[in-house]
Amino acid sequence: MTWVSPFVKQCLVTFGVALNMMQMGLVMGIATTMVPQLRESVSSMRVDDNSGSWIAALPAFTFLIGNLSMPTVMGKFGRKIANLTCITITFMSWIGVIFASSITILLIARCFQGIGIGMTSILGSVSVGEYTSPKNRGPFLMALSVAISFGVFLVHTLGLYLHWKNVAVICGVTSMLDLVIMAFAPESPAWLADQGKYDECSKTFRWLRGDKEEEELKKMIDGSILTTKNLKSDGESKGQKAKLAENITYYISMMKKKEVYKPIIIMIHVYTMAQWSGVNLFASYAVDVTRLVAGADTDITVIVTTFDVQRMISNAVALVIIKHVKRKTMLLMTVCLNVLAMFALALYAVTKMYDMLPVGNIYIGLTLAHIHMFSVAIGALPIAVILAGEIFPLKYKGIAGAISSIGLSVNMFSNVKTVPFLFNSIGLHGTYLLYCGVLIYCLVVVSLLLPETKDKTLQEIEDNFRRSKTVQRQDTEKCGIE
């Protein structure tokens, strides 16, 4: 394939990973179709609000299992085998959903869906971050968020016309297609370097990137050699200590490294912002939110579709913006807009409750809801995907990603599971105000800790975390003088 440009090759590999990431949107979005249809079902699979919330939230609960298992798989067997593993689990879980004859079987299948997307959540960003060049990495990583949005749009739209089991069939077909595509994908050059397979690393790197990024290849291999020497030296210094004690010492030592604990703290807060931004309201409870904002007498299906379309368009816009705007600047600006939109929606809900709005108040609510969706679609949700592929150090990428993703899993489950309770207890306005408080706290923490990563190689980002603030400040002053 010498006639195919490196950019096209990166596009093809990213497409395979994006299809895998799309499963996150399909799995979480199908609840909007599945739960209402099961509520109205006259069969033995009829559900109430409590069981319906478990169907919607259970994948977020078992998400954690996928998070914790993925570092071992991707570290030992490589990114390609890891991708094929989680795709296979997701595909089999769709089979379980399709043939479910009881709520119990359906819940078990949803558990496995959570494991599959939990593995994908770490792997997707890591894979694309390692496959693609720094100048295109931002848009490629943002494309993963577009894929998730398209997954939500696809199941919501199909759910308007099809039974939820037929929707599941189509979702299963997309997973099977992805399995075929990823079977032909190359291994990550970064993982090959980490394994000491330097010749294969160089060959794959040049196949993906061409011959114009030799400096990054050299830094990647040199960094891997240095890290391996340090680890070997550390291992020799431990003498005859028990293996358990060595492992404990290893992990304690790892967590003391700035390039490990700082990205973990940052990503836990970024993931928290992403999940409490209101994205799950539109993904899993779109019908309920639309009824509260616009009223039960409106055309719910059309309005839900407009939200999904707008989310995809906004993601596409973000693809262009992220190419020119710094990551940190974009994150801070969009989350601030997110907070303002939810605060405005809370005020709208209160005034609507007390009949203080004019007759055409439905348009006010829908406009605010679309602004909210816009802020989510270009803000914390897609930027979380980008940062997850950039800020973790190569040697500890799996374990650091898994630890931070515990925050993603806990926040996703608690957010999705508590939506019906919050709506019934404190209303739409109280729910939005609670979300605002969470976002403001996370925004302060991230603004203080997050460095800029745009157009930097993964090794440069890792070195930036490793260095002291004094050295970073001296480098900045030096650049200013030059």
N, C-alpha and C positions, 0 to 999 in steps of 0.2 A: 504493500500500500504506500509506496514511495511517492505516488502522485497525489496522495491526500495530504493536505496541509496539517501542521500540528494543531492549529485552531479547530479544524473540523474533527480531528481525532479526539480532542478534549471535549468537543460538543457531543460526540457519540457516547463517550464514556459517561459524561454528566447526564445524558438523557436516560441511560440505564439506571443510574443512582436516583434520578428524579422520579422515575416510575416507581421505585421502591419507596421513596419519601411520600409519594402520592397516596400510598396506602394509609398513612396517618390521617389524611383528610377523609378518605373513604370510610375507615373504621369509625372515626369519631362522628362524621357527618351522617352516617346511615341511621343513627339513633333518631334523628329528626323525622325520618320516614318510618322507621321500624316501630318506635314506641307509640305514636298516635294510632297507627294501624292496629297494633296489638291491643290498645285500649278499647277500640271499637269492635274487636274480634268477638265472635260468638263461640269460638272453639275453646279447647282446654288451655290454650296459650294466651288467654286474655290476661292483661296485667292492670295493676292499679298504679298510683303515683309512686309508691315506695319501690315496688319491683321494677317499674319503668326506669326509675332513677338508677337502680343497680345495673340494668342493661346498658344504660348510657355511660355510667361511670366506671364499670368493672375493668374495661381495658386500661384505664388510667391507673388502676390499683396494681394490676399485674405488669404494667409498664416497667415497674421497678425491677422485676425479675429479669427482664430483657436487658435493662441497663447494667445490672450487676454481672450478668453472664457474658456480655459482649466483650469486655476487655480481654478476658482469657482467650476467647475464640479469635478475635482480630489480632491479638498479640502473638499467639502461638501458630495460627494457621494462615494469617494474612488477611488483607482486606477483601480479596476476591472470594475466598471460601466463606468468609463471614457474611458477605452480601448474599451469596447463594443460600446460606443457612437460614437467614431471617426471611428471605423471600419464600423458601420452601415452607417454613412454619406458618407464614401468613396465608399462603395458598391453601394449605391443609385446613387452616381455621375457617376459610371461606367455604370449603367443602362441608365443614361441620355446621356452619350457619345455614347453608342451603338445605341440608337434610335434617335439620333439627325438628323433632316431633314433640318436644316439650320445652318448657322454660328452663329446666335444669340443663338439658343438652345445649340449649342456646347460650346459657350463661357460661358453660364450660368452653364453648367455642369462642365466646367473647374474651375469656381469660387468655386463651392462646393468641388471639388477635393482639391483646395488650403486650404479650411477650414479644411478638413479632415486631410491632411498631416501637417497642422499647429498645430493642436491638438496633433498629433502623435509626432512631433518633440520634444515637451516638455516631453510628457508622456513616451515615449520609454526609454529614458535614466534614468528618475526618477524611473520607475518601476523596471528595471533590477538592478539599483544601490541599491534598497531597498530589492529586492528578494534574491540577491546573496551574498556570503561570500566575505570578503575583498581579500583573496588570489586568488580567481577566478574572481573577479569583472572586472578587466581589460580586460581579454580575452572575457568575456561574453559581455561587452559593445562594444568591438571591433567587435564582431560578428554582431552587429546591422549595422555597416558600411559595412560589407561583404554583409548583406542582401540588403542594398541600392544598392550596386554595382551589385549584382545579378539581381536586378530589372531592372537596366539600360541594362545589358547584355541581359536579357530575351526579352524585348520589341524591342531592336535593332535587335536581331537575328530573332525573329518572323516577324519583319517588312520587312526582306529581302524576305520572301516567302508569306506573307499574307497581305490582305487588312487591313488598320488600324482599321476598325471596328471589324474584327475578332480577332485582337490582343487585343482589348478592352474587348471582351468576355472572353478571357483567364484570363485577369487581374481581371475581375469581379469574376471569379470562385475562384481565390486565396484569394480574400477578403472574400468571403462567407465561405471558408474553415477556415480562421482565426477566423471568428465569432464563429464557432462551437468550436474551440480549446479554445478560451479565456472564453467561457461560463463555462468551467470546471476548470479554474484557480483560485487559492486562492486569498484572499485579501492581500495587503501589510502589513506586521507586523508593519512597521514604522507608517503607517496611523492609524492602530488600536490602537497603543500606543498613538498617537496624539489625538485620540478621547476618550481616557480614558478607552478603552476596553482591560484592561491588561491581563485578563485571556485568551481571544481569541487571543490576540497578542502573548502570550507565546506559546499557542498551535500551531498557524500557524508558528511561528518562528522555533520551534523545528521540525515541519513537513518538513520545507524547509532546515534547517541547521543541524538537528540532535541535540545531547546533548553536543557537544564539544565547543560551542561558547556562553556559558551562561554569560560570562562577558560582551559581547556586548549587549546581551538581557537586562542585569541589567542596563547597562549604558543608553540604549535606554529608558527604562521605567523611570529611575531616572531623566533623562534629560527632559522627557515629563512632569513629575510631577512638577519639578522645574519651567519649563516654564509656565505651567498652573497656578501655584501659583503666579508668577510674573505678569502675565496678569490679574489675578483676582484682585491682589493688585492695579495694575494700574487703572483698571476699577473702583474700589471703591473710589480711590482718585480723580476721575474726578467728583464725585458728580452728580449734576443734569444738566450737560452740554447737549446741544442738540446733537442728534445722529450724525448729519453731522459733527459738530465740533469735536466730539470724533473720528470719522473715520479719519478726516484730521490729528488730533493729533497722532493717531495710525500710520498712514502711514509715517508721518514726523519722528516720533520716530523710526520706523522700518528702514527708509533709513539712519538714523544716525548710525546704528549698523555696526561695521566693518565686521561682518560675513555676512552682507547683501550687502552693497555697493561695497566691494572689489570684491567678486565673480561676481557681475553684470558687473563691469568695465572690469574684465578679460574676461568674456565670450563674451561680445560685441566685443572685439578685436579679440578673437579666432574665433568667427563666421565670422567676417569680413575677416580674413585670409582664412578661409575655402571657402568662396564664391568667393573671388578674386584670389584664387589659380589657377584658370583655369578649375575647375571641371565642370562648366556649359558649357564650350566650348565643352567638350567631351560628356556631357549628352544631351544637347538640340541642339547643332549645330555641331555635329560630322562630318556630311557630308561636311559642308562648310569649317571647319577647315582642313579636310583632303585634299580637293581640293586646298586650299591655300598652304599647306605644301608640298604635293606630286604631285599636278597637276591634271587637269581634266581627263587626258587620262589614269590614273591608275585605278586599280580595287578598287573603293571606298568601296564597301560593305565588301570585305575581310579585308581591312585595318581597317575599323571601328570595325569589329568583333575582330581583334587582340588587339585593344585598350581595349575593354570590357573584354576580357579574361585576359589580362595582369593586369587590375585593380583588378579583383577577385583574381588572384594569389598573387598580392602584398598585398591585404587585408589579405589573408590567412597567408602570411609570417609575416605580422604585428601582427597577433594573437599570434605567437610564440615569437616575439621580445618583445612585450609589457609585457610579463610575466617576463622578465629578465631586462629590461631597464627602468629607471626612466621616468615618464611621461614628465617632463619638459625638460630633456635632449633630449628625442626623438622628442619632438615638435620643439625645437630650431634647431636641426640638419636637420630634414626633411624639414622645411620651408626654411632654408638656401639653401638646395639643390634645392628646388622649385624655389627660386629666381634666382639661377645660371642657371637652365634649361630654364626658360623663357627669361632671358637675352641672352643666347646662341641662342634661337629660334628667338629672335628679330634680332640678328646679321645675322643669317642664312637668314631670310626673306629679309634683306637689300641686302646682297650679291647675293641672287637669283634674286632680282629685277633688279640688274645691270649686270647680267650674269657673275659673278666673280667666279662661282663654276665650278668644272669639270663636265663632262657628267653625272657621277653617283651621282649627288647631291641629288637625291630622297632618297637615303639611309641615307645620313647625316641628312636630315630633319626628316625622320621617326625615326631614332635612338634618336635624341633629343626629339622628341615628346613622345617616349616611356619612356625616362628618366623623362620627365615632368610628365607623367601619374603615374609613379612609386612614385615620390615624393608626389604627391597628394594623392595617394591611401594609403600610410603609414604615411602621415603627418597630416596637420591641419584638414582635413575632418574627419577621424576616431577618432582622439584625441579630437576633439570638442565634439563628442558624448560621449566619456569617461568622460571628465571633467564635462559635463552637468549633469551627473549622480552622481558626487562625491562632488562638491564644494559648492552646495547650502545648507543652513541650513534647517533642517527638518521642523521647524515651518513655514518658509517662502518660502519653496521650490517652491510652485506653483506660487506665485506672483513674486518672484525673477527670476524664469525661464521665466516667461512671459515677464517681462521687458527686460531681456537680449535678448530674442527671437525677440523683436521688431527690434533689430539690425540685426538679421538673416533675417527677412522678408524683411526689407528695402534693405539690401545688395543683397539678392537673386533676388528681383524684378529688381533693378537698373542694376544689372550685366546682367541678362538674356535679359532684354528689350533693353539695349544699345549695345549689340554685333553687330547687323547689322549696326547700325549707326557708331560705332567705326571702323569696318572693311572698310566701305565706305569712312570715313573721314580721319583717320590716319593710316589705313592699319593694317596688322597683327603685324608688328614690333612695331608700336606705341601703339597698344593695349597691347602687352606683357610688354612694358616698363612702361606703366601706372599701370598695375597690380603689377609689381615689386616695384614701389614706395609705393603702398598701403601696400604690405606685409612687407616691411622694417620698415615702421612706426609702424605697429601693433606688429612686432617682438620685437622692442625696449620696448614698453609698457609692453607686456606680460613677457618678460625676467626680468623686474624689479618687477612685482607684483605677479607672479604665484608661490605659494609654491609647494613643492613636495607632492603628494597624494598617491603614490604607497604603497600598503599593509597597509594603514591606515583605521581605521573604519570611518564611516561617522561622528560619534561624535567627534573623534580626529581631523578630518579635520576642523569641525566647531569650535572647541575649539582653533585650531591654528590661525584661522582668528580673533577670539575674543580677543586673548591675545595681548599685546603690543609687539613691536619689541624687547624691552629690556628683557622681560620675555622669548621670543623665543630664544634670543641669549644666555641667562643664561642656558636654557634647553640644548641647543646645546653644550655649554662648559662643562656642567655637564656630558653629554653623552660621550664627548671626554675624560674626566678625568677617567670615569669608564672604 
